[in-house]
Amino acid sequence: MPAQSLADAVKTFTDDLIVPSEPVLAQGDAQAAAKMAELAHTAREAGLWGLFYPADHGGKIASLAEYLPVAEQEGRSEYGPAIFGSRTTLDVHMLRRHGSAAVRERFLTPLVEGSGIGAYGMSEPDAAGSVPATMQTRAELTSGKWIVEGRKWYISRAAQATFVTVVARTRQEAAPEHAFSMIVVPTDAAGFRIEREMPVLGRLQGQCELSFDQVSVPESYVLGQRDRGLDLMQERLALGRTLNAIHWVGLAQRCFDLMCGRICSPRGALARLPDKQLVRQHVFQAHQAIASARCLVRLAAVSVDQQERSEVAVNMAKVAASQALHVAADSAIQIFGAEGLGDETPLSGIYRMARATRILDGADEVLINHIGKQLLQAYAESKSETAQ
């Protein structure tokens, strides 16, 4: 099935089945979990599960750029990526590319089948955000076993995860590019503990603080080469940030559609909303942000597909998509007025998520600073070459 046909099918599934279920899904209780599982099963039965998995694991789309219109529709609901299996796409690709036979057998197969969930353990309570040099979690190889010791926090999906890919220091005195490894830790291992679930802006979303107390896992559970975890972190970030960005664009478009629907509704006409200049300004600014982000995400996807140096493109896309979601959600709430602040619409929940995206997966300030530095370096190098 062509990608556009898949995108249309995902949009129909989202609008007809997921959106009406959002009030139940938002509760975060046992009933919500049951509804989530039911919808995921229905998505698999409809052939809409794991569409960007590798082809040998059931994927139907070969390139990230081709997947973008589908992923955007998956993102129309904040619950869509989990229901369509795209929330696990990143782990599926990382385990398939870099996992040992033992890792692929124990963890990859359940992921693809929908019975496993992965989390990524990077940020730490006493570290400076996600700066690798400040991380303290350690892993030592003893008698064919990795012994993992440390803490991680604000780890997404940890409450439901069957394994965590842990970034740990494996060479204590080495420079960061040769000091870290990624090690897969099953959540049923002795010494692994969920210390607490951490609310994000007052809502529990599966973010947790974790502790690893002498957790022992086989040597073969390291991903890729030992002490080359920084390379894998960059690879993971490139794909992960691009996937997140396009899902956020989809959610921003949902907010835009809600806003325009309200403006053009009988109630909107009664208040003469379509005729008001500042209302039109909200529409313009949200549309501009979404269209710009969509284009930047496409540039990032092409860069990732071609295995180019994609840092600037990916980080630009991530920041733009986060800002687009924030602008669209805020504008929609403003148009709905007090109703947008309550539970009558999904906007209050989306707004909480939009605010979190400016910190999670890379804070705006860190990414903007890094992009600016790289752009100036590239300019200086180009001027130097011209002078020669």
Long-range contacts (C-beta under 8 A, 24 or more apart in sequence): 1-47, 1-60, 3-61, 3-66, 3-67, 3-69, 3-70, 4-69, 6-48, 6-51, 6-60, 6-61, 6-70, 7-69, 7-70, 7-72, 7-73, 8-73, 9-46, 9-48, 10-48, 10-51, 10-70, 10-73, 10-74, 10-80, 10-84, 11-73, 11-76, 13-42, 13-43, 13-46, 13-48, 14-73, 14-74, 14-76, 14-77, 14-80, 15-76, 17-42, 18-76, 18-77, 18-79, 18-80, 18-83, 19-76, 19-77, 19-346, 21-79, 22-77, 22-79, 22-346, 23-343, 25-79, 26-346, 26-349, 28-203, 28-204, 28-205, 36-79, 36-82, 36-83, 39-79, 39-83, 40-82, 40-83, 40-84, 40-85, 40-114, 41-114, 43-83, 43-84, 43-85, 44-85, 44-114, 48-84, 49-84, 49-85, 49-114, 50-84, 50-85, 50-86, 50-88, 50-89, 50-92, 50-112, 51-84, 51-85, 51-86, 52-86, 52-89, 53-85, 53-89, 53-92, 53-93, 53-112, 54-92, 54-93, 54-96, 57-92, 57-96, 57-108, 57-112, 58-112, 63-301, 63-305, 64-239, 64-242, 64-301, 64-304, 64-305, 65-298, 65-301, 65-302, 65-305, 67-301, 68-246, 68-297, 68-298, 68-301, 71-243, 71-246, 71-247, 71-250, 72-246, 72-247, 72-249, 72-250, 72-253, 72-294, 73-250, 74-247, 74-250, 75-246, 75-247, 75-248, 75-249, 75-250, 75-251, 76-250, 76-251, 76-253, 76-254, 77-251, 77-254, 77-346, 78-251, 78-346, 78-349, 78-350, 78-353, 80-247, 80-250, 81-247, 85-114, 86-243, 86-247, 87-157, 88-116, 88-117, 88-118, 89-243, 90-120, 90-236, 90-239, 90-240, 90-243, 91-118, 91-120, 91-165, 93-239, 94-165, 94-223, 94-232, 94-235, 94-236, 95-184, 95-223, 98-182, 98-223, 98-224, 98-232, 99-184, 99-223, 100-220, 100-221, 100-222, 101-220, 102-218, 102-220, 102-221, 103-184, 103-220, 103-221, 103-223, 106-186, 107-162, 107-163, 107-184, 107-186, 110-162, 115-162, 116-162, 116-163, 117-157, 117-160, 117-161, 117-162, 118-157, 118-161, 118-162, 118-163, 118-164, 118-165, 119-155, 119-156, 119-157, 119-158, 119-161, 119-163, 119-164, 119-165, 120-155, 120-156, 120-164, 120-165, 120-236, 121-152, 121-155, 121-158, 121-164, 121-165, 121-166, 121-167, 121-185, 121-210, 122-152, 122-155, 122-167, 122-233, 123-152, 123-153, 123-154, 123-155, 124-150, 124-151, 124-152, 124-153, 125-151, 125-153, 125-209, 126-151, 129-363, 129-366, 130-362, 132-167, 132-176, 132-179, 132-180, 132-230, 132-233, 133-176, 135-167, 135-168, 135-169, 135-180, 136-169, 137-166, 137-167, 137-168, 137-169, 137-212, 138-168, 138-169, 138-170, 138-172, 139-166, 139-168, 139-169, 139-170, 139-181, 139-183, 140-170, 141-170, 141-219, 141-226, 144-218, 144-219, 145-216, 145-217, 145-218, 145-219, 146-183, 146-216, 146-217, 146-218, 146-219, 146-221, 146-222, 147-214, 147-215, 147-216, 148-183, 148-185, 148-191, 148-212, 148-214, 148-215, 148-216, 148-217, 149-212, 149-213, 149-214, 149-215, 150-211, 150-212, 151-195, 151-209, 151-210, 151-211, 151-212, 152-209, 152-210, 152-212, 153-198, 153-208, 153-209, 153-210, 154-198, 154-207, 154-208, 154-209, 154-360, 155-207, 155-208, 155-209, 155-210, 156-205, 156-206, 156-207, 156-360, 157-206, 158-187, 158-194, 158-206, 158-207, 158-208, 158-210, 159-194, 159-197, 159-206, 159-208, 160-206, 161-187, 162-186, 162-187, 162-188, 163-187, 164-192, 164-210, 165-223, 166-212, 167-229, 167-233, 168-229, 170-226, 170-227, 170-229, 171-227, 174-227, 176-230, 177-230, 177-231, 178-227, 178-228, 178-230, 179-227, 179-230, 180-227, 180-229, 180-230, 180-233, 181-222, 181-223, 181-226, 181-227, 181-228, 181-229, 182-222, 182-223, 182-224, 182-229, 182-232, 182-233, 183-217, 183-221, 183-222, 183-223, 184-217, 184-221, 184-222, 184-223, 185-212, 185-215, 185-217, 185-221, 186-217, 189-215, 189-216, 189-217, 190-215, 190-216, 191-215, 191-216, 200-352, 200-356, 201-352, 201-355, 201-356, 202-352, 203-349, 203-352, 234-311, 237-314, 237-362, 238-300, 238-304, 238-310, 238-311, 238-314, 239-304, 240-361, 241-300, 241-314, 241-315, 241-317, 241-318, 241-361, 241-362, 242-297, 242-300, 242-301, 242-304, 242-314, 242-317, 242-318, 244-318, 244-321, 244-357, 244-361, 245-293, 245-296, 245-297, 245-300, 245-317, 245-318, 245-320, 245-321, 245-322, 246-297, 246-301, 246-321, 248-293, 248-321, 248-322, 248-324, 248-325, 248-354, 248-357, 249-290, 249-293, 249-294, 249-297, 249-321, 249-324, 249-325, 251-325, 251-329, 251-350, 251-353, 251-354, 252-286, 252-289, 252-290, 252-293, 252-321, 252-324, 252-325, 252-327, 252-328, 252-329, 253-290, 253-328, 254-350, 255-286, 255-325, 255-328, 255-329, 255-331, 255-332, 255-347, 255-350, 256-283, 256-286, 256-287, 256-290, 256-328, 256-332, 258-332, 258-336, 258-345, 258-346, 258-347, 259-283, 259-286, 259-328, 259-331, 259-332, 259-335, 259-336, 262-332, 262-335, 262-336, 263-335, 273-335, 279-335, 282-331, 282-334, 282-335, 283-331, 285-327, 285-331, 286-324, 286-327, 286-328, 286-331, 286-332, 289-320, 289-323, 289-324, 289-327, 289-328, 290-324, 290-328, 292-320, 292-324, 293-317, 293-320, 293-321, 293-323, 293-324, 296-320, 296-321, 297-321, 311-370, 311-374, 312-371, 312-374, 312-375, 315-362, 315-367, 315-370, 315-371, 316-371, 318-361, 318-362, 318-367, 319-364, 319-367, 319-368, 319-371, 321-357, 322-354, 322-357, 322-358, 322-364, 323-358, 325-350, 325-353, 325-354, 325-357, 326-354, 326-355, 326-357, 326-358, 329-354, 330-354
